[in-house]
Amino acid sequence: MATSFIAGKSIVSSSAVAVAAASPSFLVPTPAFSSDQYWPLGKIAFSLLPLAGGTRRATVEQCIVPNTMWTFDQIQGIVNVNVPVRSTVIALQQGGLWIHNPVAPTQEFLTRIQELQQQYGPVKHIVLGTVALEHKATLGAFARNFPEAIVWVQPGQWSFPLPFPLELLGVSQRKNKGTLRELVPQEQYTTNPPEWINEIDYEILGPLKFQSVGAFSETAFFHKPTQSLLVTDVVISVTEEPPAIIQEDPRALLFHSRDSAGDDTLLQTGDTPQLRRKGWRRMVQFGLIFFPSQINVPSLRQDIRDEQIVPPPLRNLGQAAVPFNLYPWTWNDDNDVDNFRAISNNGAMFCPPILTKLILDREPQRTLAWVDRVCERFRDMKRVVPCHLNNDIQVTSAKEFSQAFNSLRCSSSTTITGRGPLREDLRLLQNASDLLTQLQVVAPTQVECRQ
């Protein structure tokens, strides 16, 4: 029987009970198939990689502000390194729903949206506040369910290898009909501004264009009635407790809780909150820095040998997520705790390393000017709702948002007071930064000192 540990409470899934009876050989049952959680493009939405979740996309809802704001989490990831991907729904004061970065339109998600429509009015606005592929991939499929809604898209949209318009990427709304519109700085609106602008304000970052192809661009939205700042990727927060959507199917957590392929601790102790937290801290390190300094990587030959010693009851932990059920690294018990704590910093917000080392450090002045505008105009923010990792981050002042970008304020005469990984954990990203600069994919960094 599968047991979920959320906030210290044990929750038994009825679907897991059904699977447990059918699959007694696995310690942690594979979740039952449900047509309500099926999304056929799950594996190829924005790449050909074996994406986490596959065609199964469970959705976890959280009410942020009663009768006003809700979030809906699904998972995204690769090789069992999973993180929440989040959509936020706001009930507008004038009636209707405003939806930020919609996730995959499973029947489970759509049913809940339909219930909200019955209570608060139709979906009026669907907003894509980023150019990131993992969010754009689900926009068209979701928007087709609401043809009367206006779709607002982030400036700087791009596709590769050909510059396809959004209309050819699944969005049924059309620019010539006024149902597909691009966000622009508010001072550029001479007529027909967004009807939600008096309730939801915003500030646009970018587009910050790369030297070769592509761009980074994101908008921060401020919901005035609830003093909530909505962002996509620019800030995150992480703590030791795995998010509910990650615990919905705990196999990935327990996969990463092992120190090696043959580690049978799980068989001895069973599924425990401690093992889930251990797996989570390692997933976080892989997800944010890609190559944690505390892992050892054996040879491929050794990996293949180790695959043979995975205990049979644990062989489904990497099912459909990890090629050939390999566990191509080893950990030394709890040696990575300090590395995780440096990242977490007790849940303080920070800008993800992939942005500060590969993208935003190329244009720190533009980025920090945007941060200053956000903090000045939305100085009374009380919460931040990102699209990944921790949800509903409570803040006491806009200064906390500003401090998340301290690593971009570093110069040759200053020391970093920012938040984030230890220096040794950033080695891979630093090498990638140097290589991409040499290949002229991105411009040289403008942040002089290195973490």
PyMOL commands that set and color helices and strands:
alter all, ss='L'
color gray80, all
select helices_A, chain A and resi 14-22+35-37+107-120+133-136+139-143+166-169+175-177+186-188+224-226+244-248+251-256+265-269+273-289+300-307+312-314+323-325+337-347+353-358+360-362+364-377+399-403+406-409+423-438
alter helices_A, ss='H'
color red, helices_A
select strands_A, chain A and resi 3-6+9-12+60-65+69-78+81-91+97-100+123-128+150-153+180-182+200-209+215-223+228-230+383-385+393-394
alter strands_A, ss='S'
color yellow, strands_A
deselect
rebuild
show_as cartoon
